[in-house]
Amino acid sequence: MTLPAGWTARRPTLDDVPALLAVVHAADTFAIGHPDFDADDVRAALTAPFFDPQRDSWLLTDPDQQVVGWTLVDNPTGVGREYLDVFVDPERAMALRAVLLDRMLRRVAERAAERGRPALTARASVCAPETRWAGELTAAGFTRVKRYVRMGRSLADLPAEPPPPPGVTVRSLRPDDEVDLRLFHRIHDTAFRDTPDYEPVGFEGWRDRLTDGGRVWDEWFLAEVDGAPAGALNSSDQAVEQDMGWVRTLSVLPAYRRRGVGAALLRRAFAVYAAKGRGHAGLGVDLANPTAPVTLYRSVGLRDTRWIDLYERSVPAAA
């Protein structure tokens, strides 16, 4: 696939952050109704590990030299699946999204060869309004493999935080205590081992990535049952501009599930969000998760607000 006359594609640099952010905001507003990135997110994407903007990304400009598209590969662990983001201005470049996708698939093929792999799995997401994008992915050999649901609740009518079940205690994480950080990581890693698509990351790698999504330390919590570690919750600041506290991960060890640990952690997080004056709380859930967390989330007042589908295909290594 080639670009029309007058359109160009080049590699992005950090100087392009404002223009890239404008494209992402336009794309997100079309897909989900509001911007979901800030400038720090764009810089983080351009400087992410296992990502080279001069090989793994394209910036698209129209005949007026306006930036109207941006592509990148997201693979924070350097192993496993390659997540493709293809952002375009919906009013000026929607028709060229498939061209950018084609370039990115060729790059994934090169990355497979560079890693000595016969093929890599590429993934891309589709929101409800993006029917054209879903069709383009299908035409490029992708199939829909799962659905994520975003859930939320108002905090205006939040009842007083009830006491946790007998034996369950919730406390704040001590971010300057490596023992606490290692405990949080162990709970998270163990709890997610039975979740589809989970890619384990060692403690050092996990700690190096703690800047992703912001570190709102007073919104990180640990739970115990009769003094034994049982669960953990961390928040991020990714939805602050939407007046929302955001649960990034909720982890409960298998031996302590269905004992009120998850609900106690969520209620503590909601209380802290409300105390900060936020109007809503939210999180995302993988409907393929075998632990069936949707039942838990609904029990604390969360309701579905929108969905995102995940599409996937295998990309053979380049010759």
C-alpha angles and dihedrals in degrees: 000000000000135000122251119257112286095023118107139189123206138161117275126236133192088265087068095060096107093049092045091049090054090054093048091049091052092047094046093047089055094045104039106008100253142044113278101181134066131196092267090056091054092049090048091052092051092049099038121134116264089021128107113187089203091060108017102047144053132199116206123210129188126224089276089057092247116147106244105157143035133184133189144164117236116202109141095179099045090232134073123025129009113225114207122207116191110180120185135171100254093215098048112022111024091115091058099054091096090054091054091046090055090054092049093050089053088051092051088053089054091048089053091053092047090054093046092244124141089222143348130218114240122200134190133179130231127198123206098266093048098087093140091052091050089054092048092051091049090050088052092056101267124137129198110255107171148352130234120202125206112215131191146167138197116253093201091089096035110145121224112285106267121222112269120251117282111289094015119114130178124201138169120266116251101226094190091056113086090198089060092046092050090048091051091050093048092051092046094046094046095045094051097048091094093048119103115252095012110151111198118229123193121242096261093051091045092051092049089057097050091107090068108109094001130285107256093175097182087060095058117096142182126206130204134192113211088340096309121116109259114155148002138201131191130186133205134205094234094114101038091109087059089054089250138130109221127211105214098183136357116194128185121176113242094245091058102043120125091022097104096264096120093045091049091052092048093048091051091050092048091051091053092047090051092048088057090055098252116154100212145023125214147170142172126244133196107225089208091064106121093210088072096224093172090081090054093047093051090050090063094048102267117143134188113270103169143338138232123200122212120218125196143187138168115247115203117225117264116258 
